[in-house]
């Protein structure tokens, strides 16, 4: 439900704003998304003692944006009691901007430390294979049952796992099957 509603707001924004304005709106919406995680902030937004205009002004201040269209969006969302979909709208705008720019973001996860150069190399190889600029961020996990690297690029629906043990077995099998003489 949230996704379909957020897509409607995103569609309206993408039709009204150019890419630069969308990028600024994305930053502003990310600021609001962060604030929405704070319980006291949620209490203020749900309070009947604070008017919609005051709430909209507070959201505009937190967003660090002076854009009237964005202020109107905040007012509409508050009036419709849908302010909780701001993170979903921000994510939809991020995906839209990524698709327009030919860029995609993903995560590389491993239970061991991976050098920054290795992450950049994986990004470079994936970029050439997928014909998109891929930017990976590294996340170290405590999953000791997986001995490898997992790369996920949600925007493109790509998930790659490189298991060290399976790779070693494959290399050994290849070497043993190679005819030397």
C-alpha positions as CSV (number, residue, x, y, z in Angstrom):
1,X,0.0,0.0,0.0
2,X,2.7,2.4,1.0
3,X,4.7,1.6,-2.2
4,X,1.8,2.4,-4.5
5,X,0.9,5.6,-2.7
6,X,4.6,6.7,-2.6
7,X,4.9,6.0,-6.3
8,X,2.0,8.3,-7.1
9,X,3.7,11.2,-5.2
10,X,7.0,10.4,-6.8
11,X,5.4,10.4,-10.3
12,X,4.0,13.8,-9.5
13,X,7.3,15.1,-8.4
14,X,9.2,13.7,-11.3
15,X,6.8,15.4,-13.7
16,X,7.1,18.8,-12.0
17,X,10.8,18.9,-11.2
18,X,14.0,18.7,-13.2
19,X,16.8,16.4,-12.1
20,X,18.7,19.0,-10.1
21,X,15.5,19.9,-8.2
22,X,14.8,16.2,-7.7
23,X,18.3,15.7,-6.3
24,X,17.7,18.6,-3.8
25,X,14.3,17.1,-2.9
26,X,15.9,13.7,-2.3
27,X,18.4,15.3,0.1
28,X,15.5,17.1,1.9
29,X,13.4,13.9,2.1
30,X,16.4,12.0,3.5
31,X,16.7,14.5,6.3
32,X,13.0,14.1,7.1
33,X,13.4,10.3,6.9
34,X,16.1,10.5,9.5
35,X,14.0,12.6,11.8
36,X,11.0,10.3,11.4
37,X,13.0,7.6,13.2
38,X,13.0,9.7,16.4
39,X,10.0,8.9,18.7
40,X,9.7,12.4,20.1
41,X,9.6,13.8,16.6
42,X,6.8,11.4,15.7
43,X,5.0,12.5,18.9
44,X,5.2,16.2,17.7
45,X,3.8,15.2,14.2
46,X,0.9,13.3,15.8
47,X,0.1,15.9,18.4
48,X,-3.2,17.7,18.1
49,X,-1.8,20.7,19.9
50,X,0.5,21.6,17.0
51,X,-1.2,22.9,13.9
52,X,-0.6,21.4,10.4
53,X,1.0,24.7,9.4
54,X,3.5,24.5,12.3
55,X,4.2,20.9,11.5
56,X,4.8,21.8,7.8
57,X,7.1,24.6,8.8
58,X,9.0,22.3,11.1
59,X,9.4,19.8,8.3
60,X,10.6,22.5,6.0
61,X,13.2,23.6,8.5
62,X,14.5,20.0,9.1
63,X,14.6,19.4,5.4
64,X,16.9,22.4,5.0
65,X,15.0,23.3,1.9
66,X,13.3,26.6,0.9
67,X,11.4,25.0,-2.0
68,X,7.7,26.0,-2.0
69,X,6.7,22.8,-3.9
70,X,8.4,20.6,-1.2
71,X,6.7,22.6,1.5
72,X,3.4,22.0,-0.2
73,X,4.2,18.3,-0.4
74,X,4.8,18.3,3.4
75,X,1.5,20.1,4.0
76,X,-0.4,17.7,1.7
77,X,1.1,14.6,3.4
78,X,0.4,16.0,6.9
79,X,-3.2,16.8,5.9
80,X,-3.7,13.3,4.4
81,X,-2.0,11.8,7.5
82,X,0.6,10.1,5.3
83,X,3.8,11.7,6.5
84,X,5.2,8.2,7.3
85,X,5.6,7.5,3.6
86,X,8.4,10.1,3.2
87,X,11.1,7.5,3.4
88,X,9.4,5.5,0.6
89,X,9.1,8.6,-1.5
90,X,12.8,9.3,-0.9
91,X,13.7,5.8,-2.0
92,X,11.6,6.0,-5.2
93,X,13.3,9.3,-6.1
94,X,16.7,7.8,-5.5
95,X,15.8,4.9,-7.8
96,X,14.5,7.3,-10.4
97,X,17.7,9.5,-10.3
98,X,19.9,6.4,-10.4
99,X,18.1,5.0,-13.5
100,X,18.4,8.4,-15.2
101,X,22.1,8.8,-14.5
102,X,23.1,5.2,-15.3
103,X,24.3,4.6,-11.8
104,X,23.4,2.0,-9.2
105,X,24.3,1.5,-5.6
106,X,24.9,-1.8,-3.9
107,X,26.4,-3.4,-0.9
108,X,29.3,-5.9,-0.5
109,X,28.9,-8.1,2.6
110,X,31.6,-10.3,4.1
111,X,32.4,-11.8,7.5
112,X,36.0,-10.6,7.1
113,X,37.6,-7.3,6.2
114,X,37.9,-6.5,2.5
115,X,40.3,-3.9,1.3
116,X,38.9,-0.8,-0.3
117,X,40.8,-1.5,-3.5
118,X,39.1,-4.9,-3.7
119,X,35.7,-3.3,-3.4
120,X,36.6,-0.8,-6.1
121,X,37.8,-3.6,-8.3
122,X,34.5,-5.5,-7.8
123,X,32.6,-2.3,-8.6
124,X,34.7,-1.8,-11.8
125,X,34.1,-5.3,-13.0
126,X,30.4,-5.2,-12.3
127,X,30.2,-1.8,-14.0
128,X,31.7,-3.2,-17.2
129,X,29.4,-6.3,-17.1
130,X,26.2,-4.4,-16.3
131,X,26.9,-1.3,-18.4
132,X,26.2,0.9,-15.4
133,X,28.3,2.8,-13.0
134,X,28.2,0.7,-9.8
135,X,29.1,2.1,-6.4
136,X,29.5,-0.5,-3.6
137,X,29.6,0.1,0.1
138,X,31.2,-2.5,2.3
139,X,29.3,-4.0,5.3
140,X,31.1,-6.5,7.6
141,X,28.8,-9.1,9.0
142,X,29.2,-11.6,11.8
143,X,27.8,-14.5,9.8
144,X,30.6,-17.1,10.3
145,X,28.8,-19.7,8.3
146,X,29.5,-17.9,5.0
147,X,33.1,-17.7,3.9
148,X,33.0,-15.3,1.0
149,X,31.6,-12.0,-0.3
150,X,28.0,-11.3,-1.2
151,X,27.2,-8.4,-3.5
152,X,23.7,-7.0,-3.8
153,X,22.5,-4.3,-6.2
154,X,18.8,-4.0,-5.4
155,X,18.0,-1.5,-8.1
156,X,19.1,-3.9,-10.8
157,X,18.0,-7.1,-9.1
158,X,21.5,-8.4,-9.0
159,X,22.9,-10.7,-6.2
160,X,26.3,-12.3,-6.5
161,X,27.9,-14.6,-4.0
162,X,31.6,-15.5,-4.2
163,X,32.3,-18.4,-1.7
164,X,36.0,-18.9,-1.0
165,X,35.6,-22.6,-0.3
166,X,33.6,-23.3,-3.4
167,X,36.1,-21.2,-5.5
168,X,39.0,-23.2,-4.0
169,X,37.3,-26.6,-4.8
170,X,36.5,-25.4,-8.4
171,X,40.1,-24.3,-9.0
172,X,41.5,-27.6,-7.6
173,X,39.0,-29.6,-9.7
174,X,40.0,-27.6,-12.8
175,X,43.7,-28.2,-12.2
176,X,43.2,-31.9,-11.6
177,X,41.2,-32.2,-14.8
178,X,43.7,-30.4,-16.9
179,X,45.8,-32.6,-19.1
180,X,49.4,-31.5,-18.8
181,X,51.0,-34.1,-21.1
